[in-house]
Amino acid sequence: MTNTKKISTLILASTLVFGLSACSNMSDRDRDTMIGAGAGGVAGSVLTGGSAVGTVGGAVVGGVIGNQVGKNKR
């Protein structure tokens, strides 16, 4: 493995660890909003063939749906 690949892998792993630790004190509603936005972004990208507008639109719609689902949990 070349040095560039090793450094890239280390940076990716570090980013993943720090990103996951940032979500540790989120409320359930915030977590549901983020999950909805992520799932919506993926779905929007798939449905529009990778269009940036479709990805962003899907993330927005998914985030709103996730937020509303989180509101009704108890």
Secondary structure, DSSP 8 states (H G I E B T S, - for coil): --HHHHHHHHHHHHHHHHHHHHTTT--HHHHHHHHHHHHHHHHHHHHTTS-HHHHHHHHHHHHHHHHHHHHT--
